[in-house]
Every structure is written in C-alpha cells, then in structure tokens.
Amino acid sequence: MKIIVDFDRCEANGVCVGIAPDMFELDDDDQLTVAEGDIAADRVADAEEAVAQCPKAALRLA
C-alpha cells in the first residue's frame, strides 16, 4: 500500500504531517513530500487517518 497525493488539490496545510511526520514532510517551499515505498503494516492506521483528515481530500491509498 502506498500514499498517492493529488498535488492539484493539495494546499500543504500540514494536517498529514502532524498525524504521521515519518510519512509526510513540508519542504522549505511548503511543498508536500511523501515517504517512498510501501507503508509498513504497523503504520497503516496512521496513513488512513492522514487520508481521512486531509482538508482538501488530496490523499488516497493505493
């Protein structure tokens, strides 16, 4: 399972960063970056929470 970001919708509000800072990061230009690779089984719940809490619905799991 991976995190997919719709960068056309993302406003870099940072909600996801607050929920899972090991998976999401805002760079110096306030652009969202996402950790590469599959989500570890013990981190799926946090990824699901980040997706659910995104105010612009810019995140999904695939």
N, C-alpha and C positions, 0 to 999 in steps of 0.2 A: 504494500500500500504506500502511495506517495501523495504528497500535497501538491495540488495544482493551483496556481494563482492566475486570476484574470486581471492582468495589470491595467486593462482599460477601466475596470471598476475600482481597483484598489486606490485608496486615498492615503495609505500609510498612517492610519490612525494609531497603530501600535497595540491594539487590543490583543492581537495574537501574540505579540512579543511578551506582553505581561503574563499571558497564560502559559506559554511554552518558549521561554527565551533560548532554549537549546535548539529549537527548530526554526525560529524566526529571528530576524535582526533587521534593524533600520540602519542603513549606512549613513555616511556623512552628508549625503544629499537627500536624506529622508526617503530613500527608495528601499522597498522591502526586498530582502533576500531570504531564501528558504534553504534549509539544510538539504544537501544532496542525498540521494539514496532512499531506500525503504525505511519506513517508520518502524522502530523496534516494537515488539509486541507489548511491552510494558509501558509504552508511550502513546498507544493508540487512543486511549481515553482523553489525553490532553490534546491530541490533534483534533479529535472530534469536537471537543469543547471550543477550541480556537475557530474551527469552521463554523460552528453554531453561533458564536458570539461576534463574528465579523459584521460590523455595522453596514457594510456595503455588499455583503454576500459575494465577496471576491475569492473566497477559498472553497475548494472542494477536495475530496479524497478520491483517488483512483487506484 
